[in-house]
Amino acid sequence: VRQCLADLGFTRASFTPLPDQYYGAGCSTVGTVRLTSLRSDDAQLQLANLGPVACPLADTLAGWARFGVDRAARQILGSPLVRIETMGSYACRNVAGSDRRSAHATASAIDVSAFILADGRRISVLEDWYAGSREERQFLSVVHQSACKRFGTVLGPAYNAAHADHLHLELSGSAFCR
């Protein structure tokens, strides 16, 4: 955990290490941090609605936000990223329709719902994945593919209706990208 915290600090993210919590029934937050912001090349990136996140996931998110999302926003949409909206991280629950615990039960997954750009635009997975402008759809496709290169499991609108409004990002799994 100490090395992960050092690595995360090196990204210039703002975070607070959290005490380990065991909730029972396979649910816990161990080795987690509360992320308050990430860094792009030259600015702070805000995060909305994010709870405890396992440190290795936070570190991977920091790299994806800077190199995958911000740079794609600048290149494709002509405006830098300023904020990532999420639907949270930790939730003591099962994978929908199964008796297996979700990666959310150990703060090992983040659900990203939208991206706010410096020019005020909000690019939403729900509203823009299929119905956005050509550039907005291209941007979402690029950040999805970029996530697939960094995270073990990435689920989006093409996976199923439960993921119509967000990108599910988790480190576990072996390159499952839908």
C-alpha positions in Angstrom: 0.0 0.0 0.0 2.8 2.4 0.8 4.3 2.1 -2.7 0.9 2.7 -4.2 0.4 5.8 -2.2 3.9 7.0 -3.3 3.0 6.3 -6.9 -0.4 8.1 -6.6 1.4 11.1 -5.0 3.8 11.2 -8.0 0.7 11.8 -10.3 0.1 15.0 -8.2 -3.4 13.7 -7.3 -5.0 15.1 -4.2 -6.0 12.3 -1.9 -6.4 11.1 1.7 -5.5 7.5 2.8 -8.5 6.0 4.6 -8.5 3.5 7.5 -9.3 -0.1 6.5 -12.9 -1.0 7.1 -14.4 -4.5 7.1 -18.2 -4.5 6.7 -18.7 -8.3 6.6 -20.5 -10.3 3.9 -17.5 -9.9 1.6 -17.6 -6.1 1.7 -14.6 -4.0 2.7 -12.5 -0.9 1.9 -8.9 -1.9 2.5 -6.0 0.1 1.2 -8.3 2.8 -0.1 -8.1 6.5 -0.6 -10.5 9.4 -0.9 -9.5 11.2 -4.2 -10.4 14.9 -4.2 -8.7 15.8 -7.5 -6.4 14.5 -10.2 -4.0 16.3 -12.5 -3.9 16.8 -16.2 -0.7 18.1 -17.9 -1.3 21.6 -16.6 -4.5 21.7 -14.5 -6.4 20.2 -11.7 -9.2 17.8 -12.6 -12.2 17.7 -10.3 -14.0 14.5 -9.4 -17.7 14.3 -8.6 -19.5 11.7 -6.4 -16.6 9.4 -5.7 -16.3 7.4 -2.5 -13.4 5.3 -1.3 -11.3 3.9 -4.1 -8.7 1.1 -3.8 -5.3 2.7 -4.2 -4.1 0.8 -7.3 -7.5 1.7 -9.0 -7.0 5.4 -8.1 -3.5 5.4 -9.5 -4.7 3.8 -12.8 -7.6 6.3 -12.9 -5.1 9.2 -12.5 -3.1 8.0 -15.6 -6.3 7.4 -17.6 -7.7 10.9 -16.8 -4.5 12.6 -17.8 -3.3 10.7 -20.8 -6.5 9.1 -22.0 -9.4 11.5 -21.3 -7.9 15.0 -21.1 -5.7 14.5 -24.2 -8.6 13.0 -26.1 -10.8 16.0 -25.1 -8.2 18.5 -26.3 -7.5 16.6 -29.5 -11.1 15.7 -30.6 -13.3 18.3 -28.9 -10.8 21.2 -28.7 -11.2 21.8 -25.0 -9.5 20.4 -22.0 -11.1 18.2 -19.4 -12.0 19.9 -16.0 -14.1 17.4 -14.2 -15.1 13.7 -14.3 -18.5 12.8 -13.0 -19.0 9.4 -11.4 -21.8 7.3 -10.0 -19.5 6.3 -7.2 -17.0 3.5 -6.3 -17.7 1.5 -3.1 -21.1 -0.2 -2.8 -21.7 -3.5 -0.9 -23.6 -5.3 -3.7 -23.5 -8.3 -6.0 -23.0 -8.3 -9.8 -26.5 -7.7 -11.2 -28.4 -11.0 -11.5 -25.8 -13.1 -9.7 -24.7 -14.2 -6.3 -21.1 -13.0 -6.9 -19.9 -9.9 -5.2 -19.3 -6.9 -7.4 -15.8 -5.3 -7.6 -17.7 -2.3 -6.1 -17.9 -4.3 -2.8 -14.2 -3.8 -2.3 -13.9 -0.2 -3.8 -12.2 -1.8 -6.8 -14.5 -0.3 -9.4 -15.6 3.2 -10.5 -18.6 4.1 -12.6 -17.9 7.1 -14.8 -21.0 8.9 -16.1 -19.8 12.1 -17.8 -17.0 14.5 -18.6 -17.1 18.3 -18.1 -14.9 20.4 -20.4 -13.3 23.8 -19.8 -15.7 25.3 -22.4 -18.7 24.2 -20.3 -19.7 21.2 -22.4 -20.8 18.1 -20.6 -20.2 14.8 -22.5 -22.5 12.2 -21.0 -22.3 8.5 -21.6 -26.1 8.2 -21.4 -26.9 11.2 -23.7 -23.9 11.1 -26.1 -22.8 7.5 -26.6 -25.3 7.0 -29.4 -26.9 10.4 -29.9 -24.1 12.8 -29.5 -22.3 14.7 -32.3 -19.8 12.8 -34.4 -17.0 14.3 -32.3 -18.7 13.5 -29.0 -19.3 9.9 -30.0 -15.6 9.6 -31.2 -14.4 11.1 -27.9 -16.4 8.6 -25.9 -15.2 5.7 -28.1 -11.6 6.8 -27.7 -11.8 7.2 -23.9 -13.5 3.8 -23.7 -10.7 2.1 -25.8 -8.1 4.0 -23.7 -9.7 2.6 -20.5 -9.6 -0.9 -22.0 -5.8 -0.6 -22.3 -5.5 0.3 -18.6 -8.2 -1.4 -16.7 -8.9 -5.2 -16.6 -12.7 -4.9 -17.0 -14.4 -2.1 -18.8 -18.2 -2.2 -19.4 -20.2 0.4 -21.3 -23.4 0.9 -23.1 -22.5 -1.8 -25.7 -22.3 -4.4 -22.9 -25.9 -4.3 -21.6 -28.8 -1.9 -20.6 -27.5 -1.7 -17.0 -24.4 0.1 -18.3 -26.3 2.5 -20.7 -25.4 5.5 -18.5 -21.8 4.8 -17.4 -18.4 3.2 -18.0 -17.6 0.6 -15.4 -13.9 0.6 -14.7 -12.2 -2.1 -12.6 -8.6 -3.4 -12.5 -9.6 -7.1 -12.0 -10.3 -9.3 -14.9 -8.3 -10.0 -17.9 -8.9 -7.5 -20.6 -12.7 -7.8 -20.8 -13.8 -4.8 -22.8 -17.4 -4.3 -24.0 
